[in-house]
């Protein structure tokens, strides 16, 4: 069985983010990097739960949407603080935009 593109793209984002935040200054690895990674993991967990717990998928998809929006805001903050380059921010934006489109389609299909 092929895995849905949203899971693959979320995995790609999470892997990229873990590598990018590892290069943050030490004081920011315990603050902003941790918060970024928490959002990305929460997104992955909510999507996984939506795929498994069909009866409550709408609730899990809303949680995924919240996590994705928080992640976007924190990525912007990291870029504005000089922790992510413009190219890194653009790459993260492309990944989050693609995930957002896939999530929106899933939510529409699920009626949430």
Secondary structure by P-SEA (a helix, b strand, c coil): ccccaaaaaaaaaaaaaaaaaccccccccccaaaaaaaaaaaaaaaaaaaaccccaaaaaaaaaaaaaaaaaaaaaaaaaaccccaaaaaaaaaaaaaaaaaaaaaaaaacc
